[in-house]
Amino acid sequence: MGNAWWNLTLRFLLELAALLGLGMAGWSLSDGAWRWVLAIALPLAAAAAWGTFAVLNDPSRSGRAPVPVPGAVRLAL
């Protein structure tokens, strides 16, 4: 297995940091009730997009892609 566990752990932590950053951005973009809506909706939308669009036959996933896209498009997401 080698360093695969380390790479997957780092990838997971980076994804969590990105979602946290989106939540913090949503919180700071508005005031009042919209603050809560954006702080929750932005990370949820990003997680949904990240889970929906996948590189076909990605070895770190199940191999099935709900919406297959090239690697550059996935990276841009």
Summary of the structure (lengths in Angstrom):
residues: 77
radius of gyration: 15.0
end to end distance: 28.1
largest distance: 48.8
contacts: 175
relative contact order: 0.11
helix: 68%
strand: 5%
